[in-house]
Amino acid sequence: MQFYFNIMVDLAGFVASKLGVPPEAFRLLLTLLAGYPIAAAYHKYVADKPKTVQHLYFALSGMGLCYYNYGTDTYHSLLAISVTFALVTALRSKPLLLLIINFVFHMSYLLLGYYYTASNEYDILWTMPHCILTLRMIGFGFDISDGLRKEEELSKDQKETALRDPPNFLELLAFAYFPSSFLVGPQFPYRRYQSFTNGEFRQYDGYKEAGLKRLGAGVLYLAVCQAGLTYLPDGYFLSPEFAAQSFIKRIYFLGFWAKFSLYKYISCWLFAEGALMYLGFTYKGLDELGNADWTGCSNVKLKLLESGNTMQHYVQSFNVNTNQWVAHYVFKRLKFLNNRNISYGAALGFLAIWHGYHSGYYMAFLMEYMIVSTEKQIESVYTKQVLPKYGETLNNSKIYSILYFFCLKSYNIVYMGWCLTSFVFLKYERWITVYSAVNYFGFIYMLIWACIYHGYRYYRKTQPREPRPSTSTKQD
């Protein structure tokens, strides 16, 4: 077996060298595409077999793909899954202790992995699928704990994911290593996997067509990504040539580079989603026409991503399932704090820590928090102050409509470049070089707005209120 494994690795490395791409990235791509023949084989040979056979098929397929990518480092994921199973078995009667130990173990193990393997780049090592597994196992622990609570104590979302009866070890392995999802996501609760293997989605049609369309979209996005990054490679933005360009060119080049860099992640998610669709795993319900909707595990909303004009649109359309996971297991469970801003900040902080130690992650999520907050302030001023006075005139002006679209789309492109810079370049000395090359415009414009906004609010508060006209009448 090891002999055939070495042959496959060497062959992938040879092809990758001819294509001029890193062998790890090429193996990752092959692994994502392998989800489609795995799905086809499942429908032909496995779907009608007993559930134990299905669990075995998914567990062995996923573990095989993991071993193909990471070799003996596969033991890290096996150990993590085994620890969670042991904790559930031993501490199921003590749900709070189970939650704490399970959470601390997985986050600590992941962060130790980052510490010993991190470099200046985004590394394709065993830690990449392990960060996906970490969320899956932590969420699984929450679902087990919710299953021990009374029905009336659970929220609507928690009722949909709570597990009254824990799975056996084989079922947990199959869930954790589920092909096409364990490498780059998407996240989904055990209850979805349970529904799928129970055959609850098999009565609906259209999953193969939906999967192939997603595959085609993934190929398109990957092609655009490769073409764009060939023209605007990462290293260009650290060079004197970039700094010598005019300011307008610099900020737009950075914005378009961010788009192309984003497409790298999107193409991977599309490949994974398409394979899950082809399996018939992603059933969401019936659409308004009564047809089956297969977008239940979509990690990217393409229409919103391409038509959106604000950073909030990016947040809503990008890495959707991870954001939903954080909302379900972090944000909403901090409701007792009674402060949405604190809960939102804590959720973003968790995401930053989950990504690793690099300062670029923390800067990227700090920028997301600040920019989304700024957008909400601007929207509030626009809807409450501008539109009531000038709305009719503005809405009837074609010139204003054109300028409005151009300004928002330019903002969308330019500030995406600003936000993604630290996420890609990771190390402080690298991303600060790019920020310096574009004159720190992101910081400056947000600071100017903050001074104007809070200064105006302070001015309004210090002004004496006009007395309200009396509504009483004096009777002679």
C-alpha positions in Angstrom: 0.0 0.0 0.0 2.8 2.4 0.9 4.4 1.6 -2.5 1.3 2.7 -4.4 0.9 5.7 -2.2 4.5 6.8 -3.0 3.9 6.4 -6.7 0.7 8.6 -6.5 2.5 11.3 -4.6 5.5 11.2 -6.9 3.2 11.4 -10.0 1.3 14.3 -8.6 4.6 16.0 -7.8 5.9 15.5 -11.3 2.7 16.9 -12.9 2.7 19.9 -10.4 6.3 20.7 -11.4 5.4 20.8 -15.1 2.4 23.1 -14.3 4.5 25.3 -12.1 2.4 24.9 -9.0 3.3 23.7 -5.5 2.8 19.9 -5.2 0.9 20.3 -2.0 -1.6 22.6 -3.7 -1.9 20.2 -6.6 -2.6 17.2 -4.3 -5.2 19.3 -2.6 -6.9 20.0 -5.9 -6.9 16.3 -6.9 -8.4 15.4 -3.5 -11.2 17.9 -3.9 -11.9 16.6 -7.4 -11.8 13.0 -6.1 -15.1 13.8 -4.4 -17.0 13.4 -7.7 -15.9 9.8 -8.5 -16.4 8.9 -4.8 -20.0 10.3 -5.1 -20.6 8.4 -8.4 -19.4 5.2 -6.8 -21.5 5.8 -3.7 -24.7 6.0 -5.8 -23.8 2.9 -7.9 -22.5 0.6 -5.2 -23.1 1.8 -1.7 -26.3 3.9 -1.4 -28.6 0.9 -1.1 -26.4 -1.0 1.3 -26.9 -1.0 5.1 -25.9 2.1 7.0 -22.9 0.4 8.5 -21.5 -0.1 5.0 -22.1 3.6 4.2 -20.3 4.7 7.3 -17.4 2.5 6.5 -17.3 3.8 2.9 -17.2 7.4 4.0 -14.7 6.8 6.8 -12.2 4.9 4.7 -12.6 7.2 1.7 -11.9 10.3 3.8 -9.1 8.7 5.7 -7.5 7.6 2.5 -7.7 11.1 1.0 -6.2 12.5 4.2 -3.3 10.0 4.1 -2.7 10.8 0.4 -2.2 14.5 1.4 -0.5 14.3 4.8 0.8 10.8 5.1 1.5 9.7 8.7 0.4 13.1 10.0 -3.1 11.7 9.6 -2.6 10.5 13.2 -3.3 14.0 14.4 -6.9 13.9 13.2 -7.4 10.3 14.4 -6.2 11.2 17.8 -8.5 14.3 18.0 -11.6 12.2 16.9 -10.7 9.5 19.4 -10.4 12.0 22.3 -13.8 13.5 21.5 -15.4 10.0 21.4 -13.7 9.1 24.8 -14.9 12.4 26.3 -18.5 11.9 25.2 -18.4 8.3 26.5 -17.0 9.2 29.9 -18.5 12.7 30.6 -21.9 12.6 28.9 -23.6 12.8 32.3 -21.6 16.0 33.0 -22.3 18.2 29.9 -20.6 21.4 31.2 -17.3 19.5 32.0 -17.6 17.8 28.6 -17.9 21.1 26.8 -15.0 22.7 28.6 -12.5 19.9 28.2 -13.5 19.2 24.6 -13.2 22.8 23.7 -9.9 23.4 25.5 -8.4 20.2 24.1 -9.2 20.9 20.4 -8.2 24.5 20.5 -5.0 23.8 22.4 -4.0 21.0 20.0 -4.7 23.2 17.0 -2.7 26.1 18.3 0.2 23.9 19.3 0.1 22.6 15.7 0.3 26.1 14.4 3.1 26.9 16.7 5.3 24.0 15.5 4.5 24.2 11.8 3.8 27.9 10.9 5.9 29.8 8.4 5.5 33.2 6.6 3.1 31.7 4.1 -0.3 30.0 4.1 0.8 26.4 4.7 -0.9 23.4 3.2 -0.1 21.0 6.1 -2.1 18.8 8.4 -3.1 21.8 10.3 -5.3 23.0 7.4 -7.9 20.1 7.6 -7.3 20.0 11.4 -8.8 23.5 11.8 -11.9 22.3 10.0 -12.0 19.2 12.3 -11.6 21.4 15.4 -14.8 23.2 14.7 -16.6 20.0 13.8 -15.6 18.3 17.0 -16.3 21.4 19.2 -19.7 21.7 17.5 -20.3 18.0 18.0 -19.6 18.4 21.8 -22.2 21.3 22.0 -24.8 19.2 20.2 -24.3 16.3 22.5 -24.6 18.7 25.5 -27.8 20.2 24.0 -29.2 16.7 23.7 -29.1 16.3 27.4 -31.1 19.5 28.1 -34.9 19.8 28.3 -36.6 20.7 25.0 -38.0 23.9 26.3 -34.5 25.1 27.3 -33.3 25.0 23.7 -33.5 27.6 21.0 -34.9 26.8 17.6 -31.5 26.3 16.1 -30.3 24.2 19.0 -33.4 21.9 18.6 -32.3 21.3 15.0 -28.8 20.2 15.9 -29.1 18.6 19.4 -28.2 14.9 19.7 -30.2 12.8 22.1 -28.3 9.6 21.2 -24.5 9.8 20.5 -23.1 7.9 17.5 -20.7 5.0 17.7 -17.0 5.4 16.8 -17.4 4.4 13.2 -20.2 6.9 12.7 -18.1 9.6 14.3 -15.2 8.7 12.0 -17.4 8.9 8.9 -18.8 12.3 10.0 -15.4 13.7 10.7 -13.7 12.4 7.5 -16.7 12.9 5.3 -15.2 13.2 1.8 -15.1 16.6 0.1 -15.7 18.4 3.4 -13.0 17.5 5.8 -10.3 19.4 3.9 -11.7 22.9 3.4 -15.2 22.6 4.7 -18.1 23.2 4.7 -19.2 22.7 8.2 -22.4 20.9 9.0 -23.9 19.3 12.1 -24.0 15.5 12.8 -27.8 15.7 12.4 -27.4 16.4 8.6 -25.1 13.5 8.2 -27.6 11.3 10.1 -30.5 12.5 7.9 -28.4 11.7 4.8 -27.5 8.2 5.8 -31.1 7.5 6.9 -32.0 8.2 3.2 -34.2 11.3 4.0 -32.9 13.2 0.9 -32.9 10.4 -1.7 -36.5 11.0 -2.9 -35.4 14.4 -4.4 -33.9 14.8 -7.9 -31.5 17.3 -9.4 -28.5 16.8 -7.1 -26.2 15.5 -9.9 -26.9 18.5 -12.2 -26.5 20.9 -9.3 -23.1 19.3 -8.4 -21.8 19.5 -12.0 -22.8 23.2 -12.3 -20.9 23.9 -9.1 -17.9 22.0 -10.5 -18.1 24.2 -13.6 -18.2 27.3 -11.6 -15.2 26.1 -9.6 -13.2 25.6 -12.8 -14.1 29.1 -14.0 -13.1 30.8 -10.8 -9.8 28.8 -10.6 -9.0 29.9 -14.2 -9.7 33.5 -13.4 -7.7 33.3 -10.2 -4.7 31.8 -12.0 -4.8 34.4 -14.8 -5.2 37.3 -12.4 -2.5 36.3 -10.0 -0.1 35.7 -13.0 -0.5 39.4 -13.8 -0.7 40.6 -10.2 1.4 38.1 -8.1 1.7 38.5 -4.3 5.4 39.5 -4.5 4.6 42.5 -6.7 3.0 44.3 -3.8 6.2 44.1 -1.8 8.3 45.5 -4.6 9.5 49.1 -5.3 7.7 48.9 -8.7 4.4 48.8 -7.0 5.2 51.6 -4.7 6.3 53.7 -7.7 2.8 53.5 -9.3 0.3 56.4 -8.9 -1.9 56.3 -5.8 -5.1 55.4 -7.8 -3.3 52.6 -9.6 -1.9 51.2 -6.3 -5.3 51.0 -4.5 -7.1 49.6 -7.6 -4.3 47.0 -8.3 -4.5 46.0 -4.7 -8.3 45.7 -4.9 -8.2 43.5 -8.0 -5.4 41.4 -6.6 -7.7 40.8 -3.5 -10.5 39.6 -5.8 -8.2 37.1 -7.6 -6.8 35.9 -4.3 -10.3 35.5 -2.9 -11.2 33.3 -6.0 -8.5 30.8 -4.9 -10.5 30.0 -1.8 -13.8 30.2 -3.6 -12.8 27.7 -6.2 -11.8 25.2 -3.6 -15.2 25.6 -1.8 -17.1 25.3 -5.1 -15.3 22.0 -5.8 -16.1 20.7 -2.4 -19.8 21.9 -2.5 -20.3 20.4 -5.9 -19.1 17.0 -4.8 -21.4 17.1 -1.8 -24.3 18.1 -4.1 -23.4 15.2 -6.4 -23.7 12.9 -3.4 -27.2 14.3 -2.7 -26.0 15.5 0.7 -26.9 19.2 0.5 -30.7 19.2 0.4 -32.1 22.4 1.9 -35.8 22.2 1.1 -38.1 23.0 -1.8 -37.8 26.4 -3.6 -40.7 28.6 -4.6 -41.3 26.5 -7.7 -41.5 23.3 -5.7 -38.1 22.0 -6.9 -35.4 20.6 -4.6 -32.9 23.2 -3.4 -29.4 21.7 -3.1 -27.6 24.7 -1.6 -27.8 23.5 2.0 -24.1 23.4 2.5 -23.0 26.3 0.2 -20.0 28.1 1.6 -20.2 31.0 -0.8 -23.1 33.0 -2.3 -21.8 33.9 -5.7 -24.6 36.3 -6.8 -24.2 38.4 -3.6 -20.4 38.2 -3.8 -20.3 39.6 -7.3 -23.1 42.1 -7.0 -22.5 43.3 -3.5 -21.1 46.8 -2.8 -20.1 46.8 0.9 -17.9 44.8 3.2 -21.0 43.5 4.9 -21.9 41.9 1.6 -18.6 40.1 1.6 -19.2 38.9 5.1 -22.6 37.6 4.2 -21.4 35.8 1.0 -18.0 34.5 1.9 -17.2 31.4 4.1 -20.9 31.2 4.9 -20.9 27.9 6.8 -18.0 28.9 9.0 -19.8 32.1 9.8 -23.0 30.2 10.5 -21.1 27.9 12.8 -19.6 30.8 14.8 -23.0 32.4 15.0 -24.6 29.2 16.3 -21.9 28.0 18.7 -20.3 31.3 19.8 -22.2 34.5 19.0 -25.7 33.3 20.1 -24.4 31.5 23.1 -23.0 34.8 24.4 -26.5 36.3 24.5 -26.3 36.4 28.3 -23.8 39.3 27.9 -26.7 41.4 26.6 -24.4 43.3 24.2 -24.3 42.5 20.5 -21.1 44.4 20.0 -19.2 42.5 22.6 -20.7 39.2 21.3 -19.7 40.2 17.7 -16.2 41.2 18.8 -15.8 37.9 20.7 -16.9 35.9 17.7 -14.4 37.7 15.5 -11.7 37.2 18.1 -12.4 33.5 18.2 -12.1 33.3 14.4 -8.8 35.1 14.5 -7.4 32.7 17.2 -8.8 29.8 15.2 -6.8 30.9 12.2 -3.5 31.0 14.1 -0.8 33.2 15.6 0.0 35.5 12.6 -0.7 39.1 13.3 -2.3 39.5 9.9 -5.3 37.4 10.9 -6.0 39.7 13.9 -5.6 42.8 11.8 -7.9 41.4 9.1 -10.7 40.6 11.6 -10.1 43.9 13.4 -10.5 45.7 10.0 -13.7 43.7 9.4 -15.2 44.8 12.7 -14.2 48.4 12.2 -15.3 48.7 8.5 -18.7 46.9 9.1 -19.3 49.2 12.0 -18.4 52.2 9.9 -20.7 51.1 7.1 -23.6 50.8 9.6 -22.9 54.4 10.8 -22.8 55.7 7.3 -26.0 53.9 6.4 -27.7 55.3 9.4 -26.7 58.9 8.5 -27.7 58.4 4.9 -31.2 56.9 5.7 -32.0 59.2 8.6 -30.4 62.5 7.6 -29.9 62.6 3.8 -32.8 60.7 2.3 -35.6 62.5 4.2 -34.4 65.8 2.9 -33.0 65.0 -0.6 -34.3 61.5 -1.3 -36.9 62.4 -3.9 -34.3 64.5 -5.9 -31.6 61.9 -5.7 -33.8 59.0 -6.7 -35.0 60.8 -9.8 -31.4 61.7 -10.9 -29.8 59.3 -13.4 -26.4 61.0 -12.9 -26.7 60.4 -9.2 -27.6 56.7 -9.8 -24.5 56.2 -11.9 -22.2 58.0 -9.4 -23.8 56.1 -6.5 -23.1 52.7 -8.3 -19.6 53.7 -9.3 -18.6 55.0 -5.9 -20.0 52.0 -4.0 -18.4 49.5 -6.4 -15.1 51.3 -6.3 -15.3 51.3 -2.5 -16.1 47.6 -2.6 -13.0 46.8 -4.7 -10.6 49.1 -3.0 -11.4 48.3 0.6 -11.4 44.6 -0.1 -7.8 45.0 -1.1 -7.1 46.8 2.1 -8.8 44.1 4.3 -7.3 41.1 2.5 -3.7 42.4 2.6 -2.9 41.4 6.2 -4.8 38.1 5.8 -2.6 37.0 2.9 0.8 38.5 3.9 0.3 37.4 7.5 3.6 38.7 9.0 3.7 42.2 10.3 6.8 43.2 8.4 5.1 42.1 5.2 1.6 43.5 5.5 2.8 46.8 6.9 5.0 47.2 3.9 1.9 47.0 1.6 -0.1 49.3 3.9 2.8 51.8 3.7 2.9 51.5 -0.1 -0.7 52.6 -0.3 -0.2 55.5 2.2 -2.3 53.8 5.0 -5.4 55.0 3.3 -7.7 52.6 5.0 -6.7 53.8 8.5 -6.8 57.5 7.5 -10.3 57.5 5.8 -11.9 55.6 8.7 -10.2 57.9 11.2 -11.6 60.9 9.3 -15.1 59.5 9.3 -14.9 58.6 13.0 -13.9 62.1 13.9 -16.7 63.6 11.8 -19.4 61.1 13.0 -18.6 61.2 16.7 -17.8 65.0 16.6 -21.2 65.6 15.1 -23.0 63.4 17.6 -21.2 65.2 20.4 -22.2 68.5 19.0 -25.9 67.4 18.7 -25.9 66.3 22.3 -24.5 69.6 23.6 -27.0 71.7 21.8 -30.0 72.8 24.0 -33.2 71.2 22.9 -35.9 73.4 21.5 -39.0 73.5 23.8 -41.9 71.5 22.4 -45.0 73.5 21.6 -47.7 73.2 24.2 -50.7 71.2 23.2 -52.9 72.5 26.1 -55.4 75.3 25.5 -56.1 78.0 28.0 -59.8 78.4 28.6 -61.1 81.9 29.6 
